[in-house]
């Protein structure tokens, strides 16, 4: 029974071919290709509406305020714990001077 071989390039073959093709390009051609691809990707970007922009800004501000409160609380708790464990740091009162 004859076997039918389908000539499909594997992903490795395609990746190697692209790498070889990119290696043959000069630096100006690679830079031009990169800039062209950047513009193509930028055309896909959708700007948020005014309502979405205010909503996103509010979410970010609330998150930052919550994180600031959390860091402040942890900093205060650690400062209190260090003061409780090691004292107030006044060396003169412990030496008897």
N, C-alpha and C positions, 0 to 999 in steps of 0.2 A: 504494500500500500504506500503510495507516494505521499510525502508530507508537504504541505503547503507552507512555505516560509514567507511570513509577512515582513517586509522591510520597513520597520518603524524604528526611528532613532530613539535610543534610550535617553534618559535625562542626562546621563554622564556624557554621552556623545554630544548632545546639544550644548551642555555647559563647556565642554572642551573646545568646541567650535567657536563659541562666543568669546572665550578667553583668548584663543589664537587670533581671532579677528581683532579684538581689542588691543592685543600686543602689537599688531601690525600698524595701528593708527599712531600718528604722531601726537605730540603733546597738544598742539593747537586743535587738531581734529577731536581729541578727547575732551578738551575744554569746551569746544563748540557743542559737542554732543551733550555734555553735562548741562550747559546753559539751556539748550533746547528742551531737554527733559524737565528741567526746573520749570520753565514756562508752561509746558504741557501740564505738569502737576498743579501749578498755581491756577490754571483755568478750571480745575476741578473743585477748588475751594469755594465753599458757600459761606458768605458773610452772614452772621446772625442778625436777626431783626432787632429793632430797638427794644422791644419787650424782652426778647431772649437775652440781650446784652445786659439790661438792668437786672434781670433774674440771675444770670451767671455772676455778675459783680456782687450782688447781695449774698449769694451762696459763698463766694470766696471771702468776703469780709466777715461773715458770721463764722466761718471755719477758722480764719486767722484769729479772731477774738477769742474763740473757744480754746484754741491751742495756746494763745498767750496766757489765758487764765490757768490752764493746766500747768504750763511751765512755771508760772508765778507760784502756784500752790505747791508744786513739788519743790521748788527752790526754797520757799518759806519753811516747808516741813523738814527738809534736810538741814537748813540753817538752825532750826530749833533743836533738831536731834544732835547736831554737832555741838551746839552750845550746852545742851543737857549732859552729853557724855564728857566733854573736855572742859567745861566751865566757861567763864566769860572771857578768858584770855588775858586777864590782868595778872602779870607776873609778879608785880610788887606786892600784891596782897598775899601771895603764897609763900614768899621768902621771909616775911616777918619784918620788913623794913618799915 
